[in-house]
């Protein structure tokens, strides 16, 4: 499947993909990672997060995994997610799209350093 078909990603979806790029996480870990990494500029509320996760699962961009962490870190109510191979290709395509936009913006505003 062509990764470009999923672009552009919404900021919420891109942040979730970034959180999962580091490894498997459950929903609360994703929310904490996004808030910490964005210095609080993006705070995911549970409804927003779980709607986005459901959509990403339906699209095949993330996967729910059955593996559980060590018993002392586990909570059986939690679901764990990871980025699928398609999701990684889509995230890389989004990074390239954003880099191209930033490059074009830098060229366009190069003379505005007054």
Backbone bond lengths (Angstrom), bond angles and torsions (degrees), N, CA, C in turn:
res aa  C-N    CA-C-N  psi(-1)  N-CA   C-N-CA  omega(-1)  CA-C   N-CA-C  phi
1 X - - - 1.451 - - 1.527 109.12 -
2 X 1.305 116.58 141.57 1.463 121.83 -177.58 1.531 110.22 -75.62
3 X 1.343 118.31 118.36 1.469 120.75 179.87 1.528 112.89 -58.58
4 X 1.333 117.26 -30.96 1.469 120.78 -178.21 1.529 111.71 -61.89
5 X 1.325 115.90 -22.20 1.466 119.92 179.56 1.537 111.93 -60.50
6 X 1.332 117.63 -25.18 1.465 122.13 -175.88 1.528 112.77 -93.83
7 X 1.315 117.85 -3.89 1.466 121.91 -173.89 1.516 111.35 -91.71
8 X 1.316 116.61 153.37 1.460 128.13 -6.41 1.518 111.28 -77.57
9 X 1.323 115.28 152.17 1.452 120.39 175.07 1.526 108.77 -81.48
10 X 1.318 116.71 147.79 1.469 119.09 173.45 1.525 107.77 -71.24
11 X 1.338 117.60 157.23 1.479 119.19 177.29 1.526 112.24 -56.34
12 X 1.330 118.13 -39.12 1.466 120.66 179.82 1.525 110.59 -63.50
13 X 1.308 117.25 -46.61 1.464 120.80 -179.64 1.524 110.43 -63.98
14 X 1.328 117.26 -42.82 1.462 119.98 -179.96 1.529 110.43 -62.50
15 X 1.323 117.73 -41.41 1.468 120.78 178.82 1.534 111.19 -64.54
16 X 1.312 117.22 -39.09 1.471 120.36 177.55 1.523 109.35 -63.76
17 X 1.319 116.54 -43.57 1.470 120.06 179.46 1.536 110.29 -62.62
18 X 1.339 116.96 -39.91 1.463 119.86 177.31 1.528 111.11 -63.53
19 X 1.316 116.72 -41.29 1.467 120.35 179.25 1.520 110.65 -62.11
20 X 1.327 116.96 -37.72 1.467 120.50 -177.96 1.525 112.67 -84.00
21 X 1.317 117.45 -12.65 1.469 120.10 179.00 1.529 110.99 -63.22
22 X 1.317 116.69 -28.50 1.466 120.38 -178.50 1.520 112.45 -79.64
23 X 1.326 118.31 -12.71 1.460 121.10 179.96 1.515 111.04 144.26
24 X 1.325 114.62 -178.01 1.462 119.79 -177.94 1.519 110.27 -67.34
25 X 1.328 114.66 141.54 1.471 120.09 178.33 1.515 109.38 -147.61
26 X 1.317 115.47 156.46 1.465 119.87 170.96 1.526 108.29 -96.30
27 X 1.318 115.86 170.99 1.458 120.90 -172.31 1.515 114.70 -54.41
28 X 1.323 117.93 -46.64 1.460 119.87 -178.03 1.527 111.13 -63.69
29 X 1.340 116.88 -37.63 1.474 119.70 176.86 1.531 110.79 -63.62
30 X 1.316 116.33 -38.18 1.470 119.94 178.03 1.526 109.71 -62.19
31 X 1.331 116.62 -47.17 1.469 119.96 -179.64 1.524 110.83 -59.88
32 X 1.341 117.32 -44.19 1.461 120.98 179.76 1.519 111.49 -64.15
33 X 1.331 117.36 -43.11 1.461 121.48 -178.52 1.526 110.49 -62.41
34 X 1.321 117.10 -46.04 1.469 120.77 -178.57 1.529 110.01 -62.76
35 X 1.313 117.05 -46.66 1.467 119.99 -178.99 1.528 111.13 -62.12
36 X 1.334 116.92 -43.50 1.469 121.17 -179.56 1.529 111.01 -66.93
37 X 1.320 116.82 -45.95 1.470 120.49 -176.02 1.517 112.17 -67.99
38 X 1.344 117.73 -29.22 1.462 120.85 -178.85 1.524 111.46 -98.84
39 X 1.330 117.14 13.05 1.471 121.98 -178.14 1.530 111.66 50.88
40 X 1.306 116.08 38.74 1.453 121.82 176.35 1.517 115.72 80.11
41 X 1.324 117.68 2.52 1.475 119.68 179.07 1.523 111.04 -69.17
42 X 1.323 117.13 -30.99 1.465 121.06 176.82 1.521 108.01 -121.19
43 X 1.311 114.95 116.80 1.467 121.81 176.71 1.525 106.41 -117.00
44 X 1.317 115.38 115.63 1.466 120.14 179.82 1.522 109.14 -86.89
45 X 1.307 115.85 124.45 1.461 120.53 174.57 1.530 107.29 -89.26
46 X 1.324 117.26 153.68 1.470 119.41 -174.69 1.521 114.26 -52.72
47 X 1.317 118.56 -43.33 1.469 120.19 -179.33 1.516 112.20 -60.25
48 X 1.327 115.60 -44.08 1.468 120.80 179.26 1.521 110.20 -64.56
49 X 1.329 116.20 -46.33 1.464 120.68 -178.08 1.525 110.87 -61.17
50 X 1.315 117.33 -50.17 1.466 118.74 -172.56 1.529 112.73 -74.01
51 X 1.337 117.33 -28.25 1.481 118.64 171.73 1.521 109.68 -65.50
52 X 1.342 116.64 -43.39 1.470 120.25 179.67 1.525 110.72 -65.32
53 X 1.341 117.36 -42.37 1.466 120.01 179.13 1.529 110.78 -62.23
54 X 1.327 116.70 -40.60 1.469 120.31 178.92 1.527 110.60 -61.81
55 X 1.332 115.98 -43.76 1.469 120.09 179.48 1.535 110.83 -65.27
56 X 1.342 116.99 -41.65 1.467 120.90 179.59 1.528 111.14 -64.86
57 X 1.333 116.72 -37.04 1.468 120.23 175.87 1.526 110.43 -64.57
58 X 1.335 116.67 -45.63 1.472 120.81 179.37 1.521 112.31 -60.17
59 X 1.338 116.12 -35.88 1.468 121.01 -179.05 1.524 112.68 -82.13
60 X 1.330 116.99 -9.29 1.459 120.53 -179.59 1.521 113.77 78.84
61 X 1.344 117.20 17.76 1.466 120.06 -178.95 1.529 111.82 -86.34
62 X 1.319 116.74 -22.64 1.460 121.65 172.69 1.523 107.94 -132.44
63 X 1.332 114.79 165.59 1.463 121.33 179.68 1.519 108.84 -131.12
64 X 1.305 116.08 143.72 1.450 120.10 170.70 1.520 106.62 -87.55
65 X 1.308 117.28 135.67 1.457 120.13 -175.86 1.532 110.29 -111.36
66 X 1.310 114.99 153.61 1.454 121.44 -179.85 1.526 112.24 -91.48
67 X 1.333 116.94 -20.79 1.465 120.26 -177.53 1.525 109.26 -61.38
68 X 1.304 116.07 142.12 1.456 122.04 -178.68 1.518 109.14 -117.23
69 X 1.327 117.46 146.83 1.467 119.13 175.98 1.527 110.48 -71.72
70 X 1.306 115.97 178.30 1.465 120.76 177.78 1.524 109.47 -54.79
71 X 1.320 115.50 148.41 1.466 121.02 -174.10 1.528 112.91 -54.38
72 X 1.332 117.65 -34.00 1.466 119.76 -178.43 1.529 112.31 -73.01
73 X 1.332 118.15 -15.50 1.468 122.21 178.66 1.525 111.73 -107.26
74 X 1.315 117.60 -5.65 1.456 120.87 -171.00 1.524 111.56 -91.62
75 X 1.318 114.04 151.14 1.457 123.48 170.36 1.519 103.85 -138.29
76 X 1.326 117.19 114.38 1.465 120.13 -172.07 1.523 113.66 -62.28
77 X 1.330 118.13 -14.46 1.470 120.61 177.73 1.528 111.76 -76.91
78 X 1.310 116.90 -16.77 1.469 120.13 -175.17 1.515 111.50 -82.85
79 X 1.305 113.78 146.80 1.461 121.62 172.73 1.525 106.98 -111.12
80 X 1.313 115.42 140.08 1.463 120.86 -178.20 1.524 109.66 -110.88
81 X 1.328 114.63 142.19 1.465 121.42 -175.68 1.523 109.77 -127.57
82 X 1.343 114.68 155.86 1.457 120.74 172.17 1.518 108.21 -145.69
83 X 1.332 115.89 162.29 1.459 121.51 179.02 1.521 108.09 -77.80
84 X 1.321 117.06 134.63 1.475 121.77 176.54 1.533 109.11 -80.84
85 X 1.312 116.32 171.80 1.470 120.22 176.35 1.533 110.08 -60.74
86 X 1.334 117.15 -42.33 1.469 119.74 176.40 1.529 110.37 -62.85
87 X 1.323 116.86 -41.17 1.464 120.34 179.08 1.516 112.19 -60.54
88 X 1.345 116.69 -40.10 1.472 119.43 177.76 1.526 110.72 -64.47
89 X 1.312 117.13 -40.31 1.472 120.23 178.71 1.530 110.21 -65.13
90 X 1.317 117.25 -39.77 1.467 120.76 179.09 1.534 110.11 -67.42
91 X 1.327 117.64 -43.39 1.465 120.56 179.19 1.529 110.73 -62.57
92 X 1.337 117.09 -41.39 1.475 119.46 177.66 1.532 110.78 -63.70
93 X 1.319 117.06 -40.00 1.465 120.66 178.07 1.534 110.63 -64.10
94 X 1.338 116.34 -37.82 1.476 119.63 177.90 1.530 110.66 -66.95
95 X 1.319 117.18 -39.90 1.468 120.48 177.33 1.529 109.51 -59.75
96 X 1.319 117.33 -44.61 1.471 120.78 179.17 1.523 110.92 -64.26
97 X 1.337 117.23 -40.77 1.468 120.69 178.77 1.528 110.50 -62.39
98 X 1.338 116.61 -46.25 1.461 120.48 -179.66 1.530 111.22 -65.64
99 X 1.329 117.56 -40.65 1.464 121.00 178.65 1.528 110.38 -61.49
100 X 1.325 116.54 -39.23 1.461 120.33 178.22 1.525 110.53 -64.61
101 X 1.322 117.03 -41.01 1.468 120.74 178.17 1.531 111.24 -64.04
102 X 1.319 117.01 -43.16 1.466 120.82 179.91 1.523 109.70 -64.16
103 X 1.314 116.40 -42.02 1.468 120.21 179.03 1.527 110.91 -61.59
104 X 1.329 116.28 -44.10 1.472 120.14 178.97 1.524 110.70 -64.71
105 X 1.317 117.19 -39.44 1.468 120.44 179.70 1.527 110.65 -66.04
106 X 1.322 116.90 -39.28 1.467 119.63 178.74 1.525 110.53 -63.75
107 X 1.333 116.16 -42.05 1.470 119.12 178.29 1.519 110.42 -64.36
108 X 1.324 117.27 -42.28 1.463 121.79 -176.52 1.524 112.24 -66.40
109 X 1.328 117.31 -34.69 1.464 120.46 -174.89 1.522 112.93 -106.75
110 X 1.322 116.62 13.45 1.463 121.13 -177.64 1.529 111.70 -55.56
111 X 1.292 118.10 -37.83 1.471 120.99 -176.77 1.512 113.81 -84.64
112 X 1.338 118.03 3.61 1.471 121.04 -176.40 1.517 113.58 -92.89
113 X 1.323 119.25 23.53 1.478 120.66 -176.32 1.517 112.16 -90.19
114 X 1.263 119.42 45.76 1.462 121.91 -178.26 1.504 112.32 -78.44
